[in-house]
Structures are given as structure tokens and as C-alpha cells.
């Protein structure tokens, strides 16, 4: 093997860096979203074995919706990226640039086997800067091409060492070659084609055969004139080993995909579902289209599906001339390389093998693929193209007077390609820039209009997104996904009627059921989400819940393994107060995907609705076993433990809330509940710290402010509670408990009777039927020596609550006091410390409990964070790509969580103790009033 100098390596690396450094500024776009952002296989919490059970996109290979692209080693590199930098896109792009530089160096080694030093360097430089590679290098998912190419070239270079100095077979390189081929195939399927390249190299380059020589040898053997030469036998032995290894790899690959081809629709590849001869004419026409992209990469497009390339439906179509011309040129090159044995013929032979063999799996000629044209699949074929171009320039320079011209053309070509590549990288900066650049090349692809709409939708620019989605429906009127996008955008714009109309159009475009034919094989799984989206829309109307349920059932009947339909139906059944049926729906979904933490979480919510907290806790724990960072499961399981009132659960509840605040450091709800736990444990300093943190994150946090004031009050720090109550009432001026507590402190600790009076009167202005405020106002009158007014006030209060004995006793005390004072002719003096009603003391003891309940359920005075948290459940949401994934979402706010309406035995005992203490205090106050 010819030596590659460090200077040449540095030149290649420098050129790659110069062309692709700006790719580090690009984000995750297009297929990167599914392969990186939405792929759970990248997360450290996912078992490594899943990489070998799922496809490139994280979908189990056993599922029909799987793309069947088995590339576990590529996904493993994504996982390593995630381990070091999570979802920082620059690290993923940097890794791709490094891999491209490695491929360029290996390709230079490959070229040195065939070309002289300068020509091989030109080929490698052209490969380094060719614009067709931007999709493979700048698009993160293109890493499959890069990794596969590295091992493909390594396998070939290793195979070239299999011929010893005495023309004997060296088996170690052959074994290494087979291993490297297997690795290349695990990076991307086309890696297996290097076996064919090795076979061609062995026959036509290493052994120096030409097609006439092979024919003559075969005729001699068949006629009995001679046996196989020893060199031919050696070649046959090596080829047999390579072919057997290939067959074994193919068998394993077929077993992995379970002998099923992926399901594609006519939108992905229109020609694949066309009839003869349209299918054959179109697929053959795609060959010159790909060749033209290599020859003139001036108009590149990220997506060539749908209507980008119109079908070739007739032999009279002028585009067939391009097909004929392509095959004529290919035949001439093949004839030249097969018929002659000189070095130029060998170069052309190897170049053609690199162009043709790796492209066959993506050619659509033998089996359909999920695209029409994809620039990244030209990564390896472009190697052969670069060899041909470099060899052509060499032949041109050898002609008299054209040497300078050939070098000038080479320089111009490298410069223009490098500039084009650099500028093309900027198109991949964001989805909006990528798809708008694609629309400049092709405006007949509805998918591009949809994707620009998605990009705008992600920016919450719904009006602009709607224009692109509507244009997609005009470009491709039968595009189900486009109409779904229109419906979703109308929904985001709160235009429900138009949204429903769009969904109904999409639903009408669904294929009709053909008896005896499996429905799921004729429709893209994500298109079935039209039923989910339509049902989600109409179930906002309580009078149409049955209609929504019918849509979910219809989706399930079309595809019994449609997991998202079961999840969405479970949410609806909860809303319809049918928890047992919701439980059945979730259990069916768990049969389809028992490793889905969101499903276990949803099932726990159903258990809560069915008043089975122990089973709910077990299912929360199952969700956390699968995903220890499942935020909603962490929060709600800790809340469930806290609400149980059992001290043994407090440490674990505290740990889960602490984990939750690490995951959601800006969510005040987590800190608030940590504070409530600390209050339950009588760790007041810690409770105070957590409450202040919650208030810092969410100024005006109603429940945190009230409970902090209550904490101060119960800790004999009433004056510290006053500024907290002022803050509470500034944000929530109608907070009754806050006003009562403030009035209590003003009257008993600040001796501010007018201020207390204002608080109680304010409550009665909002709610004249509030017995507690009315009674406390009566006490204020008593404090102000207005006994007659106090008497009238207590009479009115007693009329409001005739069953309350303490009001009757207080009224009797006041009347007795008035009688005594009247008889003795004495001046009424203010009472000492006994002016606050016993009922209020009892109520203050209960305020903390009631406020907690108000935070934990949809009833009570509190309407703060914990109430909202308990309403969080896993429910379907229309995704931008109209695909449901069963992720955790918020349930409709109309559904309340009844989990805390039944108190524990401990809570009941605590309340009884507080009431007993209040009654004892009541007796003391009555004795004081009677004796004064």
C-alpha cells in the first residue's frame, strides 16, 4: 500500500474543517428530531440491550410501524454523545466532522492502490469538499453513512492484504475483513456491499483477469482441454468464503427484521405503489437523477419525496432519453473496464464498483425504500465518482497543451465545491432555514410546505404556519397529514369549527377497509392519529364524549395494536367517570408496551380515582423503576405518601420531592410540598426555608404564603406572620383564611381593633354568610364596649348557625354582662385577652389542615400548585408531526383528583384533639367573661 504522508493528512483535515466548521452552529433538524431528540435509546436509563432490539429510530423491530433500519452501533455513538453532552447539538456535529475527516483519509489510502500520488490526492480532496455530502455530514443522522463508510473502506483495505508475496492466501486479513463487514452492516445496511467490491477487486485487479480471459478459461475447462489454473482455484476459494459470509449476514439481517419489509405509503415513494410500466420507468429515471446530483450539485434538497419528481408514466416521456443516455454511458464504461486489462480499465472497474454496488440497496430496483432520492445515500457512491473525475483530469493533463487547463479546472472545481458546501451548511442551521431552502428548489412537494409550517408552529407563529399547511393541501389535495396539520393549527388558533372540518376531510381520505386484507399494511400508522386528534377536539364538549369514544374505538378496530388509541381512550373514560373501563384500556396498552413508564403512571392515576391508593403507589413505583426521573410519578407518588398521614412514608416522600426539584428546579410546587412535609414533621426552620424558596420562584404563591404565615403564628411569631399575610392579601385580596388570621393577630397581638374589624367586615362584604367572620366581628364589638351592638350581632350570627352552641353561650354571656352592668350602673371595661372567639381558635388549628386539603384536591379554599399538580395525567396531545407517542401530559382541568377527600385515621384523631383543646379553651374564656 502506498504511503500517505502527514502533510496530505493535515491538508485533508484542514479542508474538512474549513468546509464544515460552521456545521457546529447548526441544531437538530429534520430526521435528527426522531433519531436524537425523541429516541429513548439514547438515554442512560434505557438498557443497552434495547439498542439491539430496536430500529434506528427507537421503535422495536417487532412492531409493524418499525422502519426496519437496524443500526445499533450508530445509535450507540449517539448514546455516547448524550452521555458526554446530553442534547448539545454541537457535540454531535463535531463528531460527524471528525468521522468525515477519517473517511477522507481512508479514501486517500484506497485511491493510492489505484492512482498515482497527485491523482489520488485530487480524488480525496474532491471527496472532502463535494456538496452532496452536506446531508451526511451536517445532518446528524448521516452518521450512519459515515460510520459504515469507515468500516467499509477498512474492510476493503484489509482484504487487499490477503494475497501473500508468493501469491498464497493469507487468511487473517480475510477473517478481519468479514468482521469489519459485519460491523459496517451494523452501522448501516449498505456496509455489506463491500463484499462485492472485494470480489471485483480480487478477480479483475489482484488476479488481473478480463472478461475475455474468464470466458476463455471457462470454455477450456468445459471442453476438457485443461483444468482450472491454480490462481483461479485460489480466487474461487476466497470468493466462496466471502460469498458464504455474505449469505450468513443476509440471513441474520432477515431474521432481525423478522422477514418483514417496512410499510411505506404512496406519499413516501409514489412510484413504489404505481402500476407497470410507470413504476419501472420512474425507478430507472431516478438513476440519471442521482448521477446528475453528483455531476452538478447546484440544487440540493433535503426531501425528494411526494411530488418532487413526477412519475414517468409513458414511454413517450422525454425524460426517458436521460435514462437511455445514462445506461449507454454506464455500458461503455463497463465494457471498457471488463474487456481490457490495462491500469485505466482497472481504475474504471473499481470506480464503477464503488458507484453501483453500494447504491443498489437504495435504488428501488429490487425492493422499495422509503424515499425517492436521498442525497446522503450517495456518500459512498461519490467515492467512485471522485475516482472517475480525478482519473479523467489525469488523462486530460497527459494530452499536449492541456496540462495547465486540467489543473486550472481542478482548482476551480475544488474551490466552487468547497464554497458551495460551506454555504449549504447554513441551510441546516434550523428546520425553518432547511425547508425554506428546499422550497427554492422544489415547490411541488407538499411535505416541504408542511415542514416549513411545523417550523413556524414551533415558534408559535400559527397564522404563518397555517398558510404553509393550506398550501400543502393545495399542492397535494389527498395528503392526509397536511389536512391534519391544518386541523391542529386551527385548534391552536381556537377555531374549533374549522379544525373539525379539516380533520373530517383527513378522515374521509383514509383508505377504505377491504374484506380479507389487513388494514394496517395500507396506511401509515401516524395517519390513524386523525381519529385521535378529532376525538381530542370534540371531547372538549361534554355533550360529545360518546362520539369521541366511538372515534377511539374505530381507530382500535382498524389497528388493534394502536397503543396511543388505548391511552387516549383511557383518559376519556376517566373524564366520563368510568375508571374501571379506563383501567382496562391502560392494561391493554401495557400488554403492547409494558416498558412504558407513562402508562404505569396513568394506571396509578386510575387507581387513585378508584380509591385504591396502595395499588396506585405500586404503579407509581413501577413507573419510577422504568424511569427514575419520571417527574410526574415522582411528584404524585410523594404527594400520595404525604397525604396518607403515615410517618413511615415521610422520608421517602421527602427524597422524591428532592429528586423532583432537581429535575424541575424552577417549579415552586416541589419546594412548597417539601415545606408541607417539614411542617408535618414539626421541623419549622426547614419548612420556613422551603416556603420562602417557593415564594421566591412564584411571587404571590397563595398556599405557600398562607402556610408560612400559619407556621409563624403557630410558632408564637405572630408579628413575623403579618408582613407575609400582607403579601398574601396583596395578590389575593379575597383570601378569607388570610383575612381571619390577620384579624386575629391584629386584635390579640397588635391590639389593633380597628384593623381587625376592617378584616372581618371585608370578609362579610364578600360573603355575608360567613359565620366565623360574623362571630369574630361580634367579638370586636364586645372589645369596643358596644354590648348592644355585640348582642344584635350575635343574634344575627345565631340565626345563620342555630346549631352552634358556643354562639348561644356567648350571647347569654353578653346579655348577662349587659344586665349586670345595667343593674350596677357600672362602665363596661374591655376584656383581657379573651376577646377572640373560641371557635376561631379551633378554626385556626384547622386552617393548616384545610389549606393542605385545598391544595391537594379540587375542593376547599386553596387553588394553588398542588391542586394543579394532582390534575396532571398522561394524555394524548396532537404532535407537530401528527404522531402520538403516549407521553405524559396534563389532563383536562375539568377533571378533579379525589384522592384526599377521605382522611386517614391519624388525621381524624389529630383534628379531634384540636377540637377538644379548643372546647377546653372555650370553657376558660366563658368563665373569664362570666366573672369579669
BELNOR-V963386 format. One record per helix or strand of 2 or more residues. SS is the DSSP state (~ for helix, > for strand). FROM is the first residue (numbers start at 1). LEN is the number of residues. If there is no record, write none. Layout:
ss->(SS | SS)
from->(FROM | FROM)
len->(LEN | LEN)
//
This chain:
ss->(~ | ~ | ~ | ~ | ~ | ~ | ~ | ~ | ~ | ~ | ~ | ~ | ~ | ~ | ~ | ~ | ~ | ~ | ~ | ~ | ~ | ~ | ~ | ~ | ~ | ~ | ~ | ~ | ~ | ~ | ~ | ~ | ~ | ~ | ~ | ~ | ~ | ~ | ~ | ~ | ~ | ~ | ~ | ~ | > | > | ~)
from->(6 | 31 | 40 | 48 | 72 | 89 | 117 | 131 | 140 | 171 | 189 | 211 | 230 | 270 | 278 | 320 | 343 | 375 | 403 | 431 | 446 | 462 | 480 | 496 | 519 | 525 | 542 | 563 | 579 | 597 | 613 | 631 | 647 | 668 | 684 | 702 | 718 | 736 | 753 | 771 | 787 | 805 | 838 | 865 | 872 | 889 | 905)
len->(20 | 7 | 3 | 5 | 14 | 24 | 13 | 8 | 20 | 17 | 18 | 13 | 27 | 4 | 18 | 20 | 18 | 23 | 25 | 11 | 13 | 14 | 13 | 13 | 4 | 14 | 17 | 13 | 14 | 13 | 14 | 14 | 17 | 13 | 14 | 13 | 14 | 13 | 14 | 13 | 14 | 20 | 19 | 6 | 2 | 2 | 27)
//
